[in-house]
């Protein structure tokens, strides 16, 4: 049994909305980064769904690149978080003002 395209799109849209709400509403930097990951994963779901229903593999290749870029973004962000935690005892976005001096 084949799952219709609109179900994949609905799951992708729901994940994107949850991720966008997490970015906009939360103040913890770690939660914001996880919400960004959720948004990128929803884009990957949509890419794979469209490429599968069109019978091509280009969308799946782009989805692999999106996953690779997401993994590198996580590694860099965690490094920045470790550096921030050495200077400030909190991960609250409003309280991190390291650039102001």
N, C-alpha and C positions, 0 to 999 in steps of 0.2 A: 504494500500500500504506500502510495506516494503522498508525502505531506505537501499541502498547497503552499504556494509562495507567500501568500498573505500572512500565514502563521509565523514564518521566519521573520517577516518584516515587523509583525506585531511584537515578537520577542525582542528584536533589535531595537525597536522604538521604545519599548518599556525599559530596557537596560540603559538606553541613552538618557531617557528622562530621569531615571533614578540616579544616574551618574551626574547629570547636570544639577539636579537638586542637591546632591552631596557637595558639589563644588561651590554652589552658591550659598548654601545654608550652614555648612559646618565651618568651624574655626580651627579645628585641629589639622595641622599640616599633613600628617600621615593619612588621615581620612580623606583629605582633598586629593592627595596623590592616588589613593585607591579608587576614588570616584573617577578620576581621569582615566585610569586603567579600564574601568568598567565602560566608559564611553568609547575608548578605542576598541575594546572587545566587541561592542555592539556594531561598530563599523565593520569589523572583520566578519561578523555573522552575516551582515547584509551583503558584503562582497562575495562571500562563498555561496550564499543562497542565489544571488543573481547569476553568478557564473555557472552554477550547477543547472539552473533552469534554462540557461541559454545553450548549454552543452559545450561550453568552452572552459578552458583552464586558466585564463588570464587573471580572472578575479581571485582565484585561489593563490596564484603566485603573488599578487599584490597583497593579499591577506597575510602571507608568510612574511613579506617585507614589513608590514605593519606590526606583526608580532615581534620581529627582530628589533625594530626601532623602539617598540614598547619595552622590551627587555633592557636595551641599553639606557633608555630613559630612567628605568627603575634603578639601575646600578648607579647612575650619576646622582639621582635624587636621594638615594640612601646615603651616599657619600656626603652630600651637602647636609643632610639631616644630622649625621654624626658630627660634622664640624659645627653645626649650630648648637647641638646639645652640649658641646664642650664649653661654649661661650654663654649660653642662656639655659636655664633649667626648665624651659617650657617649649612646647611645640605649637602654642597658640599663634595663629597668623597675625592677630592684632598686636601682640606683644613683641614680635620679632622686628626690631627696628635697628638692625646691625648696620645698615647702610647710612643711617642718619648720623652716626658717630657718637 
